[in-house]
Amino acid sequence: MSSYAERLRLVPEFRSDERDGILATLFGRLERRLEHWRPEQVELELSVKERGTPSQRTVLECWITGVPHMVATSDVADIDHAVVEVRDELFRQLDRYVTRREDARKD
């Protein structure tokens, strides 16, 4: 697993047997976008609020040195699908940030 995966904190609402699946789902596509920064610049936290209730919410937060704090959320009840949704949303946020930064360098 990547050193970016080592930068991920999972809150206690996740079961220990879910960790490997979560890491496999999050990293790969997301890692390609994070490669713009060194792993030690990146902090990630995945949490699930009110797990098992109708108001369950999965949250993936990302802190990168010199970059605004990013938050991706999902209201999907199935954890596997929620992790995919927050991964894809964080990827989009990172992609927009990188694209804006690259466009600004061209000007």
Biopython code that builds the backbone (N, CA, C, O; Angstrom):
import numpy as np
from Bio.PDB.StructureBuilder import StructureBuilder

atoms = [
    (1, "MET", "N", (0.849, -1.184, 0.000)),
    (1, "MET", "CA", (0.000, 0.000, 0.000)),
    (1, "MET", "C", (0.887, 1.238, 0.000)),
    (1, "MET", "O", (2.014, 1.199, 0.495)),
    (2, "SER", "N", (0.392, 2.307, -0.541)),
    (2, "SER", "CA", (1.175, 3.526, -0.694)),
    (2, "SER", "C", (1.459, 4.206, 0.634)),
    (2, "SER", "O", (0.813, 3.931, 1.645)),
    (3, "SER", "N", (2.435, 5.095, 0.610)),
    (3, "SER", "CA", (2.700, 5.875, 1.813)),
    (3, "SER", "C", (1.582, 6.894, 2.045)),
    (3, "SER", "O", (1.438, 7.396, 3.160)),
    (4, "TYR", "N", (0.783, 7.213, 1.009)),
    (4, "TYR", "CA", (-0.388, 8.072, 1.227)),
    (4, "TYR", "C", (-1.407, 7.336, 2.100)),
    (4, "TYR", "O", (-2.077, 7.952, 2.930)),
    (5, "ALA", "N", (-1.520, 6.042, 1.916)),
    (5, "ALA", "CA", (-2.433, 5.248, 2.740)),
    (5, "ALA", "C", (-2.027, 5.303, 4.205)),
    (5, "ALA", "O", (-2.878, 5.236, 5.092)),
    (6, "GLU", "N", (-0.741, 5.425, 4.456)),
    (6, "GLU", "CA", (-0.261, 5.546, 5.832)),
    (6, "GLU", "C", (-0.670, 6.877, 6.457)),
    (6, "GLU", "O", (-0.625, 7.028, 7.678)),
    (7, "ARG", "N", (-1.066, 7.833, 5.636)),
    (7, "ARG", "CA", (-1.467, 9.162, 6.101)),
    (7, "ARG", "C", (-2.963, 9.219, 6.423)),
    (7, "ARG", "O", (-3.480, 10.276, 6.785)),
    (8, "LEU", "N", (-3.651, 8.092, 6.294)),
    (8, "LEU", "CA", (-5.100, 8.026, 6.531)),
    (8, "LEU", "C", (-5.390, 7.581, 7.954)),
    (8, "LEU", "O", (-4.872, 6.569, 8.426)),
    (9, "ARG", "N", (-6.231, 8.360, 8.629)),
    (9, "ARG", "CA", (-6.771, 7.970, 9.937)),
    (9, "ARG", "C", (-8.204, 7.492, 9.717)),
    (9, "ARG", "O", (-9.003, 8.156, 9.057)),
    (10, "LEU", "N", (-8.508, 6.340, 10.277)),
    (10, "LEU", "CA", (-9.884, 5.844, 10.273)),
    (10, "LEU", "C", (-10.419, 6.009, 11.679)),
    (10, "LEU", "O", (-9.795, 5.558, 12.639)),
    (11, "VAL", "N", (-11.564, 6.649, 11.811)),
    (11, "VAL", "CA", (-12.140, 6.828, 13.144)),
    (11, "VAL", "C", (-12.713, 5.506, 13.632)),
    (11, "VAL", "O", (-12.969, 4.609, 12.828)),
    (12, "PRO", "N", (-12.917, 5.375, 14.932)),
    (12, "PRO", "CA", (-13.343, 4.093, 15.518)),
    (12, "PRO", "C", (-14.672, 3.532, 15.011)),
    (12, "PRO", "O", (-14.959, 2.361, 15.257)),
    (13, "GLU", "N", (-15.483, 4.312, 14.322)),
    (13, "GLU", "CA", (-16.758, 3.789, 13.833)),
    (13, "GLU", "C", (-16.565, 2.701, 12.775)),
    (13, "GLU", "O", (-17.492, 1.943, 12.491)),
    (14, "PHE", "N", (-15.375, 2.621, 12.196)),
    (14, "PHE", "CA", (-15.091, 1.568, 11.227)),
    (14, "PHE", "C", (-14.579, 0.341, 11.958)),
    (14, "PHE", "O", (-13.830, 0.449, 12.929)),
    (15, "ARG", "N", (-14.988, -0.819, 11.486)),
    (15, "ARG", "CA", (-14.512, -2.073, 12.074)),
    (15, "ARG", "C", (-13.123, -2.383, 11.532)),
    (15, "ARG", "O", (-12.790, -1.992, 10.413)),
    (16, "SER", "N", (-12.323, -3.075, 12.310)),
    (16, "SER", "CA", (-10.954, -3.398, 11.889)),
    (16, "SER", "C", (-10.943, -4.251, 10.621)),
    (16, "SER", "O", (-10.011, -4.153, 9.823)),
    (17, "ASP", "N", (-11.960, -5.081, 10.428)),
    (17, "ASP", "CA", (-11.996, -5.924, 9.229)),
    (17, "ASP", "C", (-12.375, -5.138, 7.961)),
    (17, "ASP", "O", (-12.343, -5.692, 6.862)),
    (18, "GLU", "N", (-12.727, -3.869, 8.105)),
    (18, "GLU", "CA", (-13.073, -3.040, 6.948)),
    (18, "GLU", "C", (-11.857, -2.292, 6.394)),
    (18, "GLU", "O", (-11.895, -1.805, 5.264)),
    (19, "ARG", "N", (-10.795, -2.197, 7.169)),
    (19, "ARG", "CA", (-9.647, -1.355, 6.804)),
    (19, "ARG", "C", (-9.041, -1.703, 5.444)),
    (19, "ARG", "O", (-8.851, -0.808, 4.621)),
    (20, "ASP", "N", (-8.737, -2.959, 5.188)),
    (20, "ASP", "CA", (-8.090, -3.329, 3.927)),
    (20, "ASP", "C", (-8.962, -2.976, 2.726)),
    (20, "ASP", "O", (-8.457, -2.462, 1.727)),
    (21, "GLY", "N", (-10.243, -3.241, 2.811)),
    (21, "GLY", "CA", (-11.152, -2.894, 1.720)),
    (21, "GLY", "C", (-11.238, -1.400, 1.495)),
    (21, "GLY", "O", (-11.285, -0.938, 0.355)),
    (22, "ILE", "N", (-11.258, -0.647, 2.575)),
    (22, "ILE", "CA", (-11.311, 0.815, 2.471)),
    (22, "ILE", "C", (-10.050, 1.338, 1.805)),
    (22, "ILE", "O", (-10.126, 2.186, 0.916)),
    (23, "LEU", "N", (-8.897, 0.846, 2.221)),
    (23, "LEU", "CA", (-7.632, 1.288, 1.622)),
    (23, "LEU", "C", (-7.596, 0.952, 0.135)),
    (23, "LEU", "O", (-7.176, 1.778, -0.675)),
    (24, "ALA", "N", (-8.029, -0.248, -0.228)),
    (24, "ALA", "CA", (-8.042, -0.647, -1.634)),
    (24, "ALA", "C", (-8.967, 0.239, -2.454)),
    (24, "ALA", "O", (-8.666, 0.558, -3.604)),
    (25, "THR", "N", (-10.087, 0.636, -1.872)),
    (25, "THR", "CA", (-11.042, 1.489, -2.572)),
    (25, "THR", "C", (-10.537, 2.917, -2.707)),
    (25, "THR", "O", (-10.638, 3.514, -3.779)),
    (26, "LEU", "N", (-9.996, 3.464, -1.634)),
    (26, "LEU", "CA", (-9.577, 4.870, -1.648)),
    (26, "LEU", "C", (-8.363, 5.131, -2.528)),
    (26, "LEU", "O", (-8.338, 6.101, -3.286)),
    (27, "PHE", "N", (-7.378, 4.285, -2.431)),
    (27, "PHE", "CA", (-6.109, 4.586, -3.079)),
    (27, "PHE", "C", (-6.018, 3.909, -4.427)),
    (27, "PHE", "O", (-6.686, 2.906, -4.677)),
    (28, "GLY", "N", (-5.208, 4.449, -5.275)),
    (28, "GLY", "CA", (-5.138, 4.081, -6.683)),
    (28, "GLY", "C", (-5.491, 5.344, -7.430)),
    (28, "GLY", "O", (-4.625, 6.157, -7.754)),
    (29, "ARG", "N", (-6.771, 5.500, -7.700)),
    (29, "ARG", "CA", (-7.231, 6.705, -8.402)),
    (29, "ARG", "C", (-6.912, 7.964, -7.594)),
    (29, "ARG", "O", (-6.380, 8.932, -8.138)),
    (30, "LEU", "N", (-7.228, 7.953, -6.324)),
    (30, "LEU", "CA", (-6.981, 9.123, -5.480)),
    (30, "LEU", "C", (-5.484, 9.377, -5.339)),
    (30, "LEU", "O", (-5.039, 10.524, -5.320)),
    (31, "GLU", "N", (-4.724, 8.315, -5.243)),
    (31, "GLU", "CA", (-3.280, 8.455, -5.083)),
    (31, "GLU", "C", (-2.649, 9.191, -6.266)),
    (31, "GLU", "O", (-1.723, 9.982, -6.084)),
    (32, "ARG", "N", (-3.145, 8.934, -7.469)),
    (32, "ARG", "CA", (-2.604, 9.628, -8.647)),
    (32, "ARG", "C", (-2.762, 11.131, -8.520)),
    (32, "ARG", "O", (-1.895, 11.881, -8.969)),
    (33, "ARG", "N", (-3.846, 11.584, -7.920)),
    (33, "ARG", "CA", (-4.047, 13.022, -7.754)),
    (33, "ARG", "C", (-3.192, 13.556, -6.612)),
    (33, "ARG", "O", (-2.710, 14.687, -6.674)),
    (34, "LEU", "N", (-3.005, 12.760, -5.582)),
    (34, "LEU", "CA", (-2.198, 13.197, -4.431)),
    (34, "LEU", "C", (-0.711, 13.269, -4.746)),
    (34, "LEU", "O", (0.040, 13.906, -4.008)),
    (35, "GLU", "N", (-0.269, 12.630, -5.826)),
    (35, "GLU", "CA", (1.149, 12.613, -6.155)),
    (35, "GLU", "C", (1.733, 13.990, -6.458)),
    (35, "GLU", "O", (2.943, 14.117, -6.641)),
    (36, "HIS", "N", (0.901, 15.011, -6.512)),
    (36, "HIS", "CA", (1.396, 16.381, -6.666)),
    (36, "HIS", "C", (2.085, 16.860, -5.392)),
    (36, "HIS", "O", (2.790, 17.869, -5.404)),
    (37, "TRP", "N", (1.880, 16.135, -4.294)),
    (37, "TRP", "CA", (2.455, 16.501, -2.995)),
    (37, "TRP", "C", (3.207, 15.316, -2.414)),
    (37, "TRP", "O", (2.937, 14.164, -2.752)),
    (38, "ARG", "N", (4.144, 15.611, -1.544)),
    (38, "ARG", "CA", (4.846, 14.548, -0.827)),
    (38, "ARG", "C", (3.903, 13.963, 0.225)),
    (38, "ARG", "O", (3.080, 14.689, 0.781)),
    (39, "PRO", "N", (4.007, 12.672, 0.504)),
    (39, "PRO", "CA", (3.111, 12.058, 1.490)),
    (39, "PRO", "C", (3.106, 12.780, 2.838)),
    (39, "PRO", "O", (2.055, 12.889, 3.469)),
    (40, "GLU", "N", (4.244, 13.268, 3.282)),
    (40, "GLU", "CA", (4.287, 13.934, 4.591)),
    (40, "GLU", "C", (3.541, 15.265, 4.604)),
    (40, "GLU", "O", (3.320, 15.828, 5.675)),
    (41, "GLN", "N", (3.148, 15.779, 3.441)),
    (41, "GLN", "CA", (2.352, 17.008, 3.365)),
    (41, "GLN", "C", (0.857, 16.725, 3.462)),
    (41, "GLN", "O", (0.057, 17.652, 3.591)),
    (42, "VAL", "N", (0.478, 15.462, 3.402)),
    (42, "VAL", "CA", (-0.927, 15.065, 3.280)),
    (42, "VAL", "C", (-1.406, 14.385, 4.562)),
    (42, "VAL", "O", (-0.726, 13.518, 5.111)),
    (43, "GLU", "N", (-2.580, 14.789, 5.026)),
    (43, "GLU", "CA", (-3.280, 14.116, 6.127)),
    (43, "GLU", "C", (-4.700, 13.835, 5.652)),
    (43, "GLU", "O", (-5.355, 14.714, 5.094)),
    (44, "LEU", "N", (-5.169, 12.630, 5.868)),
    (44, "LEU", "CA", (-6.524, 12.238, 5.488)),
    (44, "LEU", "C", (-7.226, 11.625, 6.687)),
    (44, "LEU", "O", (-6.602, 10.955, 7.510)),
    (45, "GLU", "N", (-8.530, 11.860, 6.781)),
    (45, "GLU", "CA", (-9.319, 11.235, 7.834)),
    (45, "GLU", "C", (-10.655, 10.808, 7.257)),
    (45, "GLU", "O", (-11.355, 11.597, 6.622)),
    (46, "LEU", "N", (-10.997, 9.551, 7.488)),
    (46, "LEU", "CA", (-12.280, 9.016, 7.054)),
    (46, "LEU", "C", (-13.107, 8.700, 8.286)),
    (46, "LEU", "O", (-12.668, 7.980, 9.183)),
    (47, "SER", "N", (-14.307, 9.250, 8.313)),
    (47, "SER", "CA", (-15.184, 9.019, 9.457)),
    (47, "SER", "C", (-16.590, 8.715, 8.969)),
    (47, "SER", "O", (-16.960, 8.999, 7.830)),
    (48, "VAL", "N", (-17.352, 8.132, 9.866)),
    (48, "VAL", "CA", (-18.759, 7.878, 9.581)),
    (48, "VAL", "C", (-19.537, 8.370, 10.792)),
    (48, "VAL", "O", (-19.316, 7.921, 11.917)),
    (49, "LYS", "N", (-20.435, 9.286, 10.546)),
    (49, "LYS", "CA", (-21.232, 9.874, 11.618)),
    (49, "LYS", "C", (-22.564, 9.135, 11.709)),
    (49, "LYS", "O", (-23.188, 8.838, 10.690)),
    (50, "GLU", "N", (-22.988, 8.844, 12.916)),
    (50, "GLU", "CA", (-24.281, 8.213, 13.170)),
    (50, "GLU", "C", (-24.460, 6.929, 12.366)),
    (50, "GLU", "O", (-25.498, 6.719, 11.738)),
    (51, "ARG", "N", (-23.453, 6.084, 12.392)),
    (51, "ARG", "CA", (-23.474, 4.839, 11.614)),
    (51, "ARG", "C", (-24.671, 3.974, 11.986)),
    (51, "ARG", "O", (-25.009, 3.808, 13.159)),
    (52, "GLY", "N", (-25.296, 3.433, 10.958)),
    (52, "GLY", "CA", (-26.423, 2.537, 11.153)),
    (52, "GLY", "C", (-27.743, 3.240, 11.390)),
    (52, "GLY", "O", (-28.744, 2.589, 11.688)),
    (53, "THR", "N", (-27.764, 4.555, 11.264)),
    (53, "THR", "CA", (-29.004, 5.305, 11.429)),
    (53, "THR", "C", (-29.400, 5.912, 10.084)),
    (53, "THR", "O", (-28.579, 5.956, 9.168)),
    (54, "PRO", "N", (-30.633, 6.378, 9.950)),
    (54, "PRO", "CA", (-31.048, 7.006, 8.694)),
    (54, "PRO", "C", (-30.252, 8.274, 8.359)),
    (54, "PRO", "O", (-30.202, 8.682, 7.199)),
    (55, "SER", "N", (-29.637, 8.888, 9.354)),
    (55, "SER", "CA", (-28.870, 10.112, 9.094)),
    (55, "SER", "C", (-27.360, 9.851, 8.977)),
    (55, "SER", "O", (-26.553, 10.767, 9.138)),
    (56, "GLN", "N", (-26.992, 8.606, 8.698)),
    (56, "GLN", "CA", (-25.574, 8.252, 8.550)),
    (56, "GLN", "C", (-24.917, 9.111, 7.474)),
    (56, "GLN", "O", (-25.504, 9.381, 6.427)),
    (57, "ARG", "N", (-23.684, 9.532, 7.756)),
    (57, "ARG", "CA", (-22.937, 10.353, 6.806)),
    (57, "ARG", "C", (-21.471, 9.943, 6.865)),
    (57, "ARG", "O", (-20.881, 9.879, 7.944)),
    (58, "THR", "N", (-20.891, 9.668, 5.712)),
    (58, "THR", "CA", (-19.474, 9.322, 5.601)),
    (58, "THR", "C", (-18.726, 10.577, 5.162)),
    (58, "THR", "O", (-19.156, 11.283, 4.250)),
    (59, "VAL", "N", (-17.600, 10.844, 5.823)),
    (59, "VAL", "CA", (-16.849, 12.078, 5.572)),
    (59, "VAL", "C", (-15.377, 11.733, 5.353)),
    (59, "VAL", "O", (-14.765, 11.028, 6.155)),
    (60, "LEU", "N", (-14.824, 12.240, 4.258)),
    (60, "LEU", "CA", (-13.397, 12.129, 3.984)),
    (60, "LEU", "C", (-12.821, 13.539, 3.978)),
    (60, "LEU", "O", (-13.175, 14.364, 3.136)),
    (61, "GLU", "N", (-11.924, 13.805, 4.936)),
    (61, "GLU", "CA", (-11.304, 15.119, 5.035)),
    (61, "GLU", "C", (-9.855, 15.021, 4.579)),
    (61, "GLU", "O", (-9.198, 13.997, 4.762)),
    (62, "CYS", "N", (-9.374, 16.101, 3.986)),
    (62, "CYS", "CA", (-8.020, 16.131, 3.450)),
    (62, "CYS", "C", (-7.365, 17.457, 3.811)),
    (62, "CYS", "O", (-7.890, 18.533, 3.525)),
    (63, "TRP", "N", (-6.209, 17.346, 4.445)),
    (63, "TRP", "CA", (-5.389, 18.507, 4.757)),
    (63, "TRP", "C", (-4.072, 18.345, 4.020)),
    (63, "TRP", "O", (-3.391, 17.330, 4.168)),
    (64, "ILE", "N", (-3.713, 19.345, 3.226)),
    (64, "ILE", "CA", (-2.437, 19.342, 2.503)),
    (64, "ILE", "C", (-1.768, 20.678, 2.787)),
    (64, "ILE", "O", (-2.402, 21.729, 2.697)),
    (65, "THR", "N", (-0.508, 20.634, 3.124)),
    (65, "THR", "CA", (0.241, 21.851, 3.415)),
    (65, "THR", "C", (0.081, 22.854, 2.276)),
    (65, "THR", "O", (0.363, 22.539, 1.120)),
    (66, "GLY", "N", (-0.374, 24.062, 2.607)),
    (66, "GLY", "CA", (-0.517, 25.133, 1.636)),
    (66, "GLY", "C", (-1.752, 25.064, 0.769)),
    (66, "GLY", "O", (-1.894, 25.850, -0.168)),
    (67, "VAL", "N", (-2.648, 24.141, 1.060)),
    (67, "VAL", "CA", (-3.869, 23.942, 0.260)),
    (67, "VAL", "C", (-5.067, 24.083, 1.186)),
    (67, "VAL", "O", (-5.012, 23.620, 2.326)),
    (68, "PRO", "N", (-6.158, 24.715, 0.726)),
    (68, "PRO", "CA", (-7.348, 24.792, 1.572)),
    (68, "PRO", "C", (-7.851, 23.405, 1.974)),
    (68, "PRO", "O", (-7.755, 22.448, 1.205)),
    (69, "HIS", "N", (-8.377, 23.316, 3.165)),
    (69, "HIS", "CA", (-8.960, 22.074, 3.706)),
    (69, "HIS", "C", (-10.077, 21.617, 2.782)),
    (69, "HIS", "O", (-10.907, 22.424, 2.362)),
    (70, "MET", "N", (-10.101, 20.337, 2.465)),
    (70, "MET", "CA", (-11.131, 19.792, 1.576)),
    (70, "MET", "C", (-11.934, 18.738, 2.323)),
    (70, "MET", "O", (-11.393, 17.972, 3.121)),
    (71, "VAL", "N", (-13.243, 18.712, 2.050)),
    (71, "VAL", "CA", (-14.144, 17.774, 2.711)),
    (71, "VAL", "C", (-15.082, 17.186, 1.662)),
    (71, "VAL", "O", (-15.701, 17.912, 0.885)),
    (72, "ALA", "N", (-15.173, 15.861, 1.657)),
    (72, "ALA", "CA", (-16.112, 15.159, 0.779)),
    (72, "ALA", "C", (-17.060, 14.357, 1.666)),
    (72, "ALA", "O", (-16.621, 13.713, 2.619)),
    (73, "THR", "N", (-18.354, 14.392, 1.362)),
    (73, "THR", "CA", (-19.336, 13.698, 2.190)),
    (73, "THR", "C", (-20.250, 12.821, 1.335)),
    (73, "THR", "O", (-20.418, 13.045, 0.136)),
    (74, "SER", "N", (-20.827, 11.831, 1.982)),
    (74, "SER", "CA", (-21.801, 10.952, 1.336)),
    (74, "SER", "C", (-22.872, 10.577, 2.346)),
    (74, "SER", "O", (-22.579, 10.310, 3.511)),
    (75, "ASP", "N", (-24.116, 10.562, 1.888)),
    (75, "ASP", "CA", (-25.243, 10.126, 2.710)),
    (75, "ASP", "C", (-25.668, 8.701, 2.365)),
    (75, "ASP", "O", (-26.681, 8.223, 2.875)),
    (76, "VAL", "N", (-24.916, 8.020, 1.514)),
    (76, "VAL", "CA", (-25.236, 6.654, 1.103)),
    (76, "VAL", "C", (-25.094, 5.719, 2.310)),
    (76, "VAL", "O", (-24.105, 5.790, 3.039)),
    (77, "ALA", "N", (-26.074, 4.855, 2.515)),
    (77, "ALA", "CA", (-26.071, 3.966, 3.684)),
    (77, "ALA", "C", (-25.030, 2.851, 3.578)),
    (77, "ALA", "O", (-24.436, 2.474, 4.588)),
    (78, "ASP", "N", (-24.799, 2.322, 2.387)),
    (78, "ASP", "CA", (-23.829, 1.245, 2.204)),
    (78, "ASP", "C", (-22.413, 1.825, 2.296)),
    (78, "ASP", "O", (-22.045, 2.700, 1.512)),
    (79, "ILE", "N", (-21.631, 1.339, 3.249)),
    (79, "ILE", "CA", (-20.292, 1.895, 3.501)),
    (79, "ILE", "C", (-19.405, 1.800, 2.272)),
    (79, "ILE", "O", (-18.715, 2.764, 1.940)),
    (80, "ASP", "N", (-19.406, 0.665, 1.589)),
    (80, "ASP", "CA", (-18.551, 0.514, 0.410)),
    (80, "ASP", "C", (-18.873, 1.562, -0.648)),
    (80, "ASP", "O", (-17.969, 2.174, -1.216)),
    (81, "HIS", "N", (-20.147, 1.766, -0.909)),
    (81, "HIS", "CA", (-20.550, 2.767, -1.899)),
    (81, "HIS", "C", (-20.259, 4.185, -1.405)),
    (81, "HIS", "O", (-19.889, 5.057, -2.192)),
    (82, "ALA", "N", (-20.425, 4.408, -0.126)),
    (82, "ALA", "CA", (-20.141, 5.733, 0.437)),
    (82, "ALA", "C", (-18.658, 6.076, 0.314)),
    (82, "ALA", "O", (-18.305, 7.218, 0.022)),
    (83, "VAL", "N", (-17.794, 5.091, 0.535)),
    (83, "VAL", "CA", (-16.350, 5.319, 0.413)),
    (83, "VAL", "C", (-15.995, 5.661, -1.035)),
    (83, "VAL", "O", (-15.171, 6.542, -1.281)),
    (84, "VAL", "N", (-16.606, 4.975, -1.981)),
    (84, "VAL", "CA", (-16.380, 5.292, -3.395)),
    (84, "VAL", "C", (-16.830, 6.722, -3.682)),
    (84, "VAL", "O", (-16.136, 7.470, -4.370)),
    (85, "GLU", "N", (-17.981, 7.093, -3.157)),
    (85, "GLU", "CA", (-18.524, 8.436, -3.408)),
    (85, "GLU", "C", (-17.616, 9.528, -2.834)),
    (85, "GLU", "O", (-17.349, 10.522, -3.510)),
    (86, "VAL", "N", (-17.139, 9.357, -1.602)),
    (86, "VAL", "CA", (-16.274, 10.398, -1.024)),
    (86, "VAL", "C", (-14.913, 10.417, -1.707)),
    (86, "VAL", "O", (-14.317, 11.482, -1.865)),
    (87, "ARG", "N", (-14.414, 9.254, -2.114)),
    (87, "ARG", "CA", (-13.148, 9.215, -2.862)),
    (87, "ARG", "C", (-13.274, 10.004, -4.158)),
    (87, "ARG", "O", (-12.413, 10.823, -4.480)),
    (88, "ASP", "N", (-14.348, 9.757, -4.897)),
    (88, "ASP", "CA", (-14.541, 10.433, -6.173)),
    (88, "ASP", "C", (-14.735, 11.933, -5.988)),
    (88, "ASP", "O", (-14.237, 12.728, -6.784)),
    (89, "GLU", "N", (-15.458, 12.321, -4.940)),
    (89, "GLU", "CA", (-15.665, 13.751, -4.687)),
    (89, "GLU", "C", (-14.353, 14.436, -4.296)),
    (89, "GLU", "O", (-14.076, 15.541, -4.762)),
    (90, "LEU", "N", (-13.550, 13.800, -3.454)),
    (90, "LEU", "CA", (-12.259, 14.395, -3.099)),
    (90, "LEU", "C", (-11.361, 14.468, -4.324)),
    (90, "LEU", "O", (-10.644, 15.453, -4.498)),
    (91, "PHE", "N", (-11.383, 13.453, -5.176)),
    (91, "PHE", "CA", (-10.609, 13.479, -6.411)),
    (91, "PHE", "C", (-11.003, 14.697, -7.249)),
    (91, "PHE", "O", (-10.133, 15.398, -7.766)),
    (92, "ARG", "N", (-12.309, 14.954, -7.388)),
    (92, "ARG", "CA", (-12.786, 16.107, -8.167)),
    (92, "ARG", "C", (-12.301, 17.420, -7.550)),
    (92, "ARG", "O", (-11.877, 18.327, -8.267)),
    (93, "GLN", "N", (-12.362, 17.520, -6.228)),
    (93, "GLN", "CA", (-11.895, 18.743, -5.575)),
    (93, "GLN", "C", (-10.401, 18.953, -5.800)),
    (93, "GLN", "O", (-9.964, 20.064, -6.101)),
    (94, "LEU", "N", (-9.626, 17.890, -5.655)),
    (94, "LEU", "CA", (-8.183, 17.983, -5.883)),
    (94, "LEU", "C", (-7.896, 18.310, -7.341)),
    (94, "LEU", "O", (-7.008, 19.109, -7.638)),
    (95, "ASP", "N", (-8.640, 17.700, -8.243)),
    (95, "ASP", "CA", (-8.454, 17.955, -9.669)),
    (95, "ASP", "C", (-8.718, 19.418, -10.008)),
    (95, "ASP", "O", (-7.957, 20.033, -10.754)),
    (96, "ARG", "N", (-9.807, 19.980, -9.454)),
    (96, "ARG", "CA", (-10.105, 21.404, -9.690)),
    (96, "ARG", "C", (-8.983, 22.274, -9.160)),
    (96, "ARG", "O", (-8.576, 23.227, -9.825)),
    (97, "TYR", "N", (-8.472, 21.962, -7.967)),
    (97, "TYR", "CA", (-7.399, 22.749, -7.370)),
    (97, "TYR", "C", (-6.140, 22.688, -8.241)),
    (97, "TYR", "O", (-5.540, 23.721, -8.537)),
    (98, "VAL", "N", (-5.744, 21.492, -8.647)),
    (98, "VAL", "CA", (-4.538, 21.323, -9.456)),
    (98, "VAL", "C", (-4.700, 22.024, -10.801)),
    (98, "VAL", "O", (-3.772, 22.684, -11.267)),
    (99, "THR", "N", (-5.862, 21.889, -11.426)),
    (99, "THR", "CA", (-6.109, 22.527, -12.721)),
    (99, "THR", "C", (-6.027, 24.050, -12.609)),
    (99, "THR", "O", (-5.413, 24.703, -13.452)),
    (100, "ARG", "N", (-6.644, 24.615, -11.572)),
    (100, "ARG", "CA", (-6.570, 26.075, -11.371)),
    (100, "ARG", "C", (-5.133, 26.525, -11.169)),
    (100, "ARG", "O", (-4.712, 27.545, -11.714)),
    (101, "ARG", "N", (-4.387, 25.763, -10.388)),
    (101, "ARG", "CA", (-2.996, 26.118, -10.106)),
    (101, "ARG", "C", (-2.156, 26.049, -11.383)),
    (101, "ARG", "O", (-1.329, 26.927, -11.632)),
    (102, "GLU", "N", (-2.367, 25.015, -12.184)),
    (102, "GLU", "CA", (-1.624, 24.889, -13.442)),
    (102, "GLU", "C", (-2.014, 25.983, -14.434)),
    (102, "GLU", "O", (-1.160, 26.511, -15.146)),
    (103, "ASP", "N", (-3.308, 26.323, -14.483)),
    (103, "ASP", "CA", (-3.758, 27.413, -15.363)),
    (103, "ASP", "C", (-3.148, 28.744, -14.938)),
    (103, "ASP", "O", (-2.770, 29.550, -15.788)),
    (104, "ALA", "N", (-3.048, 28.979, -13.631)),
    (104, "ALA", "CA", (-2.482, 30.226, -13.134)),
    (104, "ALA", "C", (-0.990, 30.338, -13.513)),
    (104, "ALA", "O", (-0.495, 31.439, -13.756)),
    (105, "ARG", "N", (-0.299, 29.235, -13.560)),
    (105, "ARG", "CA", (1.122, 29.252, -13.928)),
    (105, "ARG", "C", (1.324, 29.598, -15.400)),
    (105, "ARG", "O", (2.358, 30.151, -15.773)),
    (106, "LYS", "N", (0.333, 29.272, -16.240)),
    (106, "LYS", "CA", (0.416, 29.557, -17.663)),
    (106, "LYS", "C", (0.267, 31.046, -17.953)),
    (106, "LYS", "O", (0.796, 31.555, -18.941)),
    (107, "ASP", "N", (-0.462, 31.737, -17.077)),
    (107, "ASP", "CA", (-0.729, 33.176, -17.315)),
    (107, "ASP", "C", (0.465, 34.045, -17.022)),
    (107, "ASP", "O", (0.394, 35.264, -17.174)),
]
sb = StructureBuilder()
sb.init_structure("model")
sb.init_model(0)
sb.init_chain("A")
sb.init_seg("    ")
for serial, (resi, resn, name, xyz) in enumerate(atoms, 1):
    if name == "N":
        sb.init_residue(resn, " ", resi, " ")
    sb.init_atom(name, np.array(xyz, "f"), 0.0, 1.0, " ", f" {name:<3s}", serial, name[0])
structure = sb.get_structure()
